[in-house]
Amino acid sequence: MTNSTLPGADKKIAAGICGILIGAFGVHKFILGYKSEAFIMLGVSVAGIVLSCFVIPVLATTAMGVVGLAEGIIYLTKSDEEFVATYITGKKPWF
């Protein structure tokens, strides 16, 4: 199957690249339609940046970046069929 015949496969590249580059802010979650998970990632990252004078929030922002990076790589390494079955049809929000 090609991307044009598999609904949702067109989001794979965009979500993967955004997860790798700016994953700490949950942009890849917004692309996939996971709004509550995206707001969690965005909130943790923004709170970490705002409160960056403390050690713990900086670690939280870093953790969100690592989650985004890992998810971006996972998205891009799956076949279109696996991606659609897992994240579009199956609605698996984390990893």
Residue pairs with C-beta under 8 A, 6 or more apart in sequence:
1 9
1 80
1 81
3 9
3 10
3 80
6 80
6 81
6 84
7 84
7 88
8 83
8 84
8 87
8 88
8 89
9 80
9 83
9 84
9 88
11 31
11 32
11 88
12 75
12 76
12 78
12 80
12 83
13 76
14 28
14 31
15 28
15 31
15 32
15 72
15 75
15 87
16 28
16 72
16 73
16 75
16 76
17 72
17 76
18 27
18 28
18 31
18 72
19 27
19 28
19 68
19 69
19 71
19 72
19 73
19 75
20 68
20 69
20 72
20 73
20 76
21 72
22 68
23 41
23 64
23 65
23 67
23 68
23 69
23 71
23 72
24 41
24 45
24 61
24 62
24 64
24 65
24 67
24 68
25 41
25 42
25 45
25 46
25 64
25 68
26 37
26 38
26 39
26 40
26 41
26 42
26 45
26 64
26 68
27 38
28 68
28 71
28 72
28 75
29 35
29 37
29 38
29 41
29 93
30 38
32 87
32 88
34 91
34 93
37 93
37 94
41 64
41 67
41 68
44 60
44 61
44 63
44 64
45 60
45 61
45 64
45 65
47 57
47 60
48 57
48 58
48 59
48 60
48 61
48 62
48 64
49 57
49 61
50 57
51 57
52 58
52 61
67 94
70 95
71 94
71 95
74 95
75 83
75 87
78 86
86 92
